[in-house]
Amino acid sequence: MKALTLITTEAGKLDAVAKAVRNIKNGIKEVLIVTGRADIAVFSEGSIKDIRNTIVKIGKIRNVVTTETMVEIE
């Protein structure tokens, strides 16, 4: 299963959050700093339980304001 998580960060904290996300090893395939409504896009892969655990870890990172995750259904 694949998922895309969009992360919004506190102003001026983009690089620190991106570094912390990149340090999450399990399941994360790619971390991109992006423009638009989100600051960071994270592609992850694994079981739904693995994806959930990754999202929880991301949500606990300091200076993360919001996350939105889209999970592949097919």
C-alpha positions as CSV (number, residue, x, y, z in Angstrom):
1,M,0.0,0.0,0.0
2,K,1.2,3.5,-0.8
3,A,0.4,6.9,0.8
4,L,1.1,10.6,0.3
5,T,1.3,12.8,3.4
6,L,1.3,16.6,3.1
7,I,2.8,18.5,6.0
8,T,2.5,22.1,6.9
9,T,5.2,23.5,9.2
10,E,5.6,26.5,11.4
11,A,7.2,29.5,9.7
12,G,11.0,29.2,9.4
13,K,11.0,25.5,10.5
14,L,10.7,23.8,7.1
15,D,14.3,22.5,7.0
16,A,14.3,21.2,10.6
17,V,11.0,19.3,10.0
18,A,12.2,17.9,6.7
19,K,15.3,16.6,8.4
20,A,13.3,15.0,11.2
21,V,11.0,13.3,8.7
22,R,14.0,12.0,6.7
23,N,15.3,10.4,9.9
24,I,12.1,8.2,10.1
25,K,13.5,5.1,8.4
26,N,10.6,2.7,8.3
27,G,8.4,3.0,5.2
28,I,9.3,6.4,4.0
29,K,10.3,6.3,0.3
30,E,10.7,10.0,-0.5
31,V,10.6,13.4,1.2
32,L,10.0,16.5,-1.0
33,I,10.0,20.2,0.0
34,V,7.2,21.6,-2.2
35,T,5.2,24.8,-2.9
36,G,1.5,25.2,-2.5
37,R,-0.7,24.6,0.5
38,A,1.7,22.2,2.0
39,D,5.4,22.6,2.8
40,I,6.5,18.9,2.6
41,A,5.2,15.9,0.7
42,V,6.1,12.5,2.0
43,F,5.7,9.3,0.0
44,S,5.5,6.1,2.1
45,E,4.8,2.5,1.5
46,G,3.9,-0.5,3.6
47,S,0.9,-2.1,5.4
48,I,-1.8,0.2,6.6
49,K,-0.4,-0.3,10.1
50,D,3.1,0.8,8.9
51,I,1.6,3.9,7.2
52,R,-0.4,4.7,10.4
53,N,2.8,4.4,12.5
54,T,4.7,6.7,10.1
55,I,1.9,9.3,10.3
56,V,1.9,9.2,14.1
57,K,5.6,9.7,14.1
58,I,5.3,12.7,11.7
59,G,2.6,14.2,13.8
60,K,4.9,14.1,16.9
61,I,7.7,16.1,15.2
62,R,8.1,19.5,16.7
63,N,6.9,22.4,14.5
64,V,4.5,20.3,12.4
65,V,1.2,22.3,12.2
66,T,-1.0,19.9,10.1
67,T,-0.8,16.7,8.2
68,E,-3.1,15.3,5.5
69,T,-2.6,11.8,4.3
70,M,-4.0,10.2,1.1
71,V,-3.9,6.4,1.0
72,E,-3.9,4.5,-2.3
73,I,-7.1,2.4,-2.7
74,E,-6.2,0.5,-5.8
